[in-house]
Amino acid sequence: MTTTKTFTYSHTIGFLTAVGRGFTNPVDLAFNSQGVIYVLNRAGPETTVRLPSKRVSMCTIDEEFLGEWGTGGQGDGEFWWPSSIAIDSLDQVYVADEGLQRVSIFDKGGKFLSQWGVKGSADGQLEYPSSIAFDADDNLWLTDSGNHRVQKFTKDGQLISAWGQRGSGPGQFQGPWGLALTEAGDVYVSDWGNDRIQRYSADGVLIEEFDGLPEGDAIHRPAGLAVDDDGNMYVADWGNEKVKVLGPNGSLLATLRGESVDSKWAADYFAVNPEEGQLRSEADLFPELDPPVRREREISAGVEGYFWGPSAVKLDRQGRLYVADSLRHRLQVYQVN
Amino acid sequence: MADKELGLLAHLMRRAGFGATLQELEESRAQGYEATVDALVHPEDASDWDDDLFRRYQPDLNSVMYFESAQNYWMYKMINSKRPLEEKIALFWHGLFATAYGKLNHAKGVVNQTDTFRRHGLGPFHSILMELSRDPAMIFWLDNKDNHKYAPNENYGRELLELFSMGIGNYTEDDVKNCARAFTGWTIANDEYMSVRASRDSIWPSGRIDWQFEYRPEDHDDTEKRFLGRTGNFNGEDIIDIIAMRPATSWFIAGKLYNYFVSDTPNEEAISFLAEEYRKSSGDIRSMLRALFLSDYFKSEDVWYAKVKSPTELVVGTARLAGSFTTPQWDITNLASDANFMGQEILNPPTVEGWHTGTEWVDTGTLVERVNSSALIIGDTLQPGVQAMIKSLKARRDTYQPNDLVDECLLLVGGLQVSEGTHQRLVEFAANYGEVSFTPEDAVSCSEQQVVELLQVILATREYQMA
C-alpha cells in the first residue's frame, strides 16, 4: 500500500546542558503510559567531570521538564555507555548499557530496582547491547550488537530465544543496532554494518530484507527504527545524517534532513542573555555548504538545524515522530499527517 | 650479527610512521625498500581508516564537543591508520603551524585543521599555505578575523613569514605590514557570534557549529602594496605565490623536514640537498620526502636512533606494537593523558612556536612517565600484539637461554638494534630467569610473564625511547 502521509516539522525539545533541564547526547527515548517522555543521555567521554551528564531526563511533548535521575559510573544503577531505554506495562524503566553489558531496571521515578546481564558470547550473555524493546507479552527483545544477534528475554533476564550470527547473508548481522516490534509480532532490525533493514517473524524466521534503494537514496549504517501500524518503516539513517521513511515494501516514501529551530529551553536562555541572543539571531545558521566536497556528516557539523548523529526514531500514540538528534542534544518532533 | 636490511626498514618505519612489528617489517622486506618508500609517500593508495565503529560507540568522537575527544580521535587514527605517513605529516604540520585548543575553545576546529594537513600535507607547500590561510582555526588562532581593511592586525601576517615559511631575517617590518594588509577580509562566517561562543563556552544550545572560511571583499584592502621587492595590488594568494618561490622558504622547509624526519642535529649538506629538491619540485613535499628517504643522508646508520621519540610517537608506537585500541575503548583517554604528562598535549601546543623537541622531551619527570607508560601498555598480556609476540616465540622453539630470548624479543619489538652495553644489561636481566621454557604446560604462564617483563625492560632502553 502507498502511504499518503506527509511530515511537518513541529518543534524541538531540549538543548545542551551538562545536568539539569536539557540533554547531553540523547541516544534514545521512550514513553510511559502517562505520556512522560524518558530521554536517555549517553554523554562522554568518560572523564570524572562528564559522568554526571549520563542520566535519564523526563519531560513532556510540550517541553515541560519533569526531572532527571541517574549518573555515570559502574556501580549498581549507574551508566557507562547507556544505549537504549524501554518501558514495560507497569511503567518500569529499563536501560541497556553497552559499556557494562547489562540491563538496569528502575521504577518510574528512577529508583534503582535491579539489573541483569553477563558479558560474553554464550546464549543469554551480552556484548554491546544496543537496542531494547518490549513486546505485547512484556518480554524484552535486544540487539546484541557485539555478538551479531537478536535475543529475547523475560523482563527479569531469563533467555527465551536467540538467533543470528556475524555475516552479510540472509539471517546474518553485522553489528545490529535498532529494533522495532509490531502488534502482529514481527521483529524489524537495523543491520547496521550491512546497510539494510531485516524483518523477521517472532520466532526468528527471516521474512524479507530491505536494501534495494538506488544509490543516492540508499541507507547507510542504519541506527534506530520504528514501524507504524501500516508497516511503514522510519529509519534513523545514521550514516547519511537523515531519517528515511520506507513503505512496507521498502520503497522510499520520504527523506527528512532535520530543520530544527531553538527549543523553548534554548529560547529561555537567550531571553535572559539578550546580547548573545541578538548575535545569534543575526548569524546565518543555515549556510549553503558545498556537498560535493563534504560528507553529509561534515555538512551536519556546519548547519545547526540538520540532524547530526540521529540515533533513535520513535512514534507516540498520536503517531508523532520523534528523532533523537544525539550530537545536537535535542529531539526533533514531526507531525505526521 | 645485526640484520642491516631489516634495521634500515625499521628506521624508515619509525621515522615515516610510528614503528612496525616484525611481521610488518618482513612484509616490507619482501616488497623492497624503494617500493616501501613509494607506498609510504602515496598514502592515498592504502585504504582509509573506517571510523564508523568508533563514532558509533563513542559519539563525541564525531561532534568533538570536548577536548578529550579531539585527542582521543587522533590517537585512534594514528594507531589504526593504514597510512602512517599521512598521520606523521599531519603531526609535523601541527607542530609547525601550532594551533592550540586553549585559545579556540573549539575542539572540532583543531581536529578539522588536522584533516586539512592530511589532505594537503604531502602536496605542494604553496597549496598548504593557501589551505592554512583559509583554515578557520588558524584564522581564529592568529586573529585574522580581526584583520580589517581600516584596522589591520599583523599577527597572522607576521607568523606566516617568521614561523611558517621563511624565518626571521628574510623580510622587513614593512613586508609584515603589507602581508597583513593582503590578508584583510579573510575571516570566518558569523565571526561575532562565534567569538562570543568561544569566549563563553558554557551554552551551545545545539552543540558546536563548524567554523567556515569566508572572504569579504568589502573588508579587503584593495590598494597597492610593496612586498619583498615587488609592487602590486596584492591579495593573500599573491603573497603566497611570492613566499613559496623564495629561496629562504626552500631552506626553511628543508631544515624543518630534516629535523623532524632525520636528526635533531642539523646537517647543512643534507638540508641543502633537500632545499634543492624543493626548488626542483616547486615545493612538492611528497617529492622532497621521497628523495630524502632514498638518500644516504637518511639511510646512514649515523642517524639511526638519533632522535628522541616525541611523546606522541612513543605512546602511539607502543600501542600499535601491543595491538591496543583497535576497537572502541573508553580508556583511550589515558593514552592521550600519558602523552600530556610527557610534555606533549597534542592539539594544544604551548605556544605558536609549537613544542621544543629533541632532548628537551626528556627530563627526570618525563623519563619516568615514558618508561612507566610503555611498561603499562606492553605489560598487558591480553593485548593481541603482546599475544602475537608470545605466540611467535613459542613457535620458534620451546626453550630459550637468556641471550637468545633477548635477541628474539629485540626482533619482535620491531627490529630494535641496541648497543653492546645495553644488550649485555638485557641479558643480565634475562639471566635472572635462567632458561625460559614453554613446556611443560604448567610452565607456560610463568614464562609468558617473564617474557613480558623483559619486553617492559626493552621498552625502557635508550634505543627504544629513541627513533
Interface residues (C-beta under 8 A of the other chain):
Chain A: F15 L16 N25 V27 R42 A43 G44 P45 E46 T47 R50 W80 W81 E98 G99 Y128 G175 W177 W192 R221 W238 G239 S260 D262 S263 A266 Y269 F270 N273 E275 E276 L279 R280 E282 A283 D284 L285 P287 L289 R297 E298 A301 G302 V303 E304 W308 G309 S311 S326 L327 R328 H329 R330
Chain B: D52 L53 R56 Y57 Q58 P59 D60 N62 S63 M65 Y66 E68 S69 N72 K108 A189 N190 E192 Y193 M194 V196 R200 I203 W204 P205 S206 G207 R208 I209 D210 Q212 W330 D331 T333
